[in-house]
């Protein structure tokens, strides 16, 4: 019986010593405090706050923290922050500024966060989730072909008219349209449109000097630059197609019909001559 009591006493003492050692060591508890905006939006900036708390029994010295975001997130500052000492029961709040790619798809991005303490080998790692989602109030600019006036021919001038429509629920601010085409030179290729509300449109005209090109259909690429309500800059592009006509198309439509009318007119004139000139002369001779 005395032997069992002694063994239990030794086990209890060992556990107490182990617990004491654990408590006396510095120990960091790291968690994602928040990020803003939520959800993160493509083409905009993102701020992430990470909380690190020392729940150990001694001061954490030589602390270092590294954030490694994957694409489409990009850090706008140094990835590693050296903080120094964190006392027992104390916490710090680390702030990181990031940019979100313009073409980022909707979904969840996992961010890796590494941290280390002085006097300890290796690094600890945590993963945090960031949700990406396109704004429901984002604008969507489209280019719609209207006409070329006059009809475009090789080595001639024409004016291309295009409607620019905002086919989304968000307003596009300070819209600029810039056109380019292989068909020829555009005299003023960049035009300021202004603001386009949802389901709104405006018309722009591009004066084009058509080059010595083969008649056919040619693309006109139009790039839009605009801002949203938060003053973030966006770019979008669309393409319309214009026709360059051939010289044969200069002939009036229905040319064959015109020839028939002329022929009929000749017959009418000939009939009138016979009736009013030839026949009266024959009567006089009789």
JOLINLIN-V411692 format. One record per backbone hydrogen bond with DSSP energy under -0.5 kcal/mol. NH is the residue of the N-H (numbers start at 0). CO is the residue of the C=O. Records with the same first field share a line. If there is no record, write none. Layout:
BEGIN
NH: CO, CO
END
This chain:
BEGIN
4: 0
5: 1
6: 2
7: 3
8: 4
9: 5
10: 6
11: 7
12: 8
13: 9
14: 10
15: 11
16: 12
17: 13
18: 14
19: 15
20: 16
21: 17
22: 18
23: 19
24: 20, 21
28: 52
29: 27
30: 50
32: 30, 48
33: 48
35: 46
39: 130
42: 99, 100
43: 40
45: 97
46: 35
47: 95
48: 33
49: 93
50: 30
51: 91
52: 28
53: 89
54: 26, 52
55: 26
56: 22, 24
59: 85
60: 58
62: 83
63: 115
64: 80
65: 113
66: 78
67: 111
72: 69
73: 98
75: 96
80: 64
82: 62, 80
83: 62
84: 82
85: 59
88: 53
89: 86
91: 51
93: 49, 91
95: 47
97: 45
98: 73
99: 43
100: 71
103: 100
106: 131
108: 129
110: 108, 127
111: 67
112: 125
113: 65
114: 123
115: 63
117: 60
119: 116
123: 114
125: 112
127: 110
129: 108
131: 106
132: 39
137: 134
141: 164
143: 162
145: 160
146: 160
148: 158
151: 242
153: 244
154: 210
155: 152
157: 207
158: 148
159: 205
160: 146, 158
161: 203
162: 143
163: 201
164: 141, 162
165: 199
166: 139, 164
167: 165
169: 137
171: 195
172: 170, 226
174: 193
175: 224
176: 190
177: 222
178: 188
179: 220
181: 218
183: 180
184: 208
186: 184, 206
190: 176
192: 174
193: 174
195: 171
198: 165, 167
199: 196
201: 163
203: 161
205: 159
207: 157, 205
208: 184
209: 155, 207
210: 182
212: 210
215: 243
217: 241
219: 239
220: 179
221: 237
222: 177
223: 235
224: 175
225: 233
226: 172
227: 231
230: 227
233: 225
235: 223
237: 221
239: 219
241: 217
243: 215
244: 151, 242
248: 245
249: 246
250: 247
254: 251
257: 253
258: 254
259: 255
260: 256
261: 257
262: 258
263: 259
264: 260
265: 261
266: 262
267: 263
268: 264
269: 265
270: 266
271: 267
272: 268
273: 269
274: 270
275: 271
276: 272
277: 272
278: 273
280: 276
281: 277
282: 278
283: 279
284: 280
285: 281
END
